[in-house]
C-alpha cells in the first residue's frame, strides 16, 4: 500500500481506494482517501 500525508490528521496514513492518475504536466500521482477520517489524500510520484 502507498502512504500519503493526511492534512486533517497531520500524519502519514495508508491511502485507501488508491488510484493512479496523471497530472497535466505528465507526472504520475496517487489519489485516494484517508481510512480514518475520509478526506482526500494525494501523493505526487510513482506509486509502489
N, C-alpha and C positions, 0 to 999 in steps of 0.2 A: 504494500500500500504506500501511497505517496503522502508525505507530510506537508502541511501548509500552516500559515500563521493566521489564527483567528483574531481579528481585530477587536471583537466584542469581549472575548475572554482574555486577550493579551497573552496567549501561549500557543505553542505548536500542537497541532492535532492531526490525526489521520484524516485524510479527505474522504468523505463518504460520497457515493454516487459520482466518482471521478470520471470525467470525460476529457479527452484530448481535444484541444481547439488550436486554431492557428490565428495569430494576431494579424492585423492589417499589414504590418511590415514583414510578415512571413515567419516570425519567431514562433516556436511551439510553446504551448502553455497547458496547464491542467486546471480545470474548473470543477467545483463540486460544492458540497455543503459540510458544515461542521456537525459532527454526530451529537454533540451535547446541546448546542443552542439553536442549530438550524440556519445560521446565517451563511451567506455565500463566502467560500474560501477560494482564493485564486493563487496559483503559483506559476511564475514565468520560468520556462526552461523545459527541457525534455523530461518526460515522466519516466520512471524506472519500473 
